[in-house]
Amino acid sequence: MEANEVMFEFSHPVRLNILRELTKETMRLTDISSRFNQSTAEISRHLDRLLNIDTIKKSSDGRYSLTPLGVTLLSQVSYLDELYKRKSFFLSYDLSLLPSHMISLEALSKARIARGTLKNLEVVQEIEDKAQDYLKVLAFELAPQLSEEVLPLANRGIKVFKIYPETDQVPKEFLEHQNIDIRLIDKTGFAFGLSDTMGALILPNVNGTMDYDQILISEEPEFLDWLNSLFEYYNRRSRPYPKK
């Protein structure tokens, strides 16, 4: 069965709600029929279609339950539901710059939208202030206040990892500091930063302009783990800053 056929079966609200009910408990045909106030013949038809795509199974005593595949597919639908609630953001900001295989619906569903440029600049500062063990940043430009931000963290023993687009502005003391790792990469068009407690993703708007008016932030482990993976992806593709 192809993915488009699975999506078609999931597109029916009754079938999708049956799957959601089966996450709570196993149920017999009559239980499901009663729950949805529909005839057993109609519910049986929906169940047969879900059985055909291997998202549910039927036990010898007539109880239906989700298969591991059903659990996995349903979770992705749940993440899509959460993302669609934020559709105005994803219509205005360009997520397509990220590698498609690195986009995590689960992680994105755990983020919230922070609004207001001044407030979001404070959020970025908060990420740095709350760093306990490390700070990781993929930047879209070299901030003029870099030394003010980085050196106090590094001097406190916090490991600072920053990846910048091509630049010749990195102060010498950064390159010599044992707690600072500066690397270079071709411009990515977006930015993100994370510490061990909080993370933020900053995307360009649909006009290609970077701004801080709306950003995605979260303290949830799923979001932080994803940003860590994204950082490692770009870190492997970056190069050391040349020692002069």
Secondary structure, 3 states (H helix, E strand, C coil): CCHHHHHHHHCCHHHHHHHHHHCCCCEEHHHHHHHHCCCHHHHHHHHHHHHHCCCEEECCCCEEEECHHHHHHHHHHHHHHHHHCCHHHHHHECHHHCCHHHCCHHHHHCCEEEECHHHHHHHHHHHHHCCCCEEEEECCCCCCCHHHHHHHHHHCCCEEEEEEECCCCCCHHHHHCCCEEEEEECCCCCEEEEECCCEEEECEECCCCECCCEEEEECCHHHHHHHHHHHHHHHHCCEECCCC
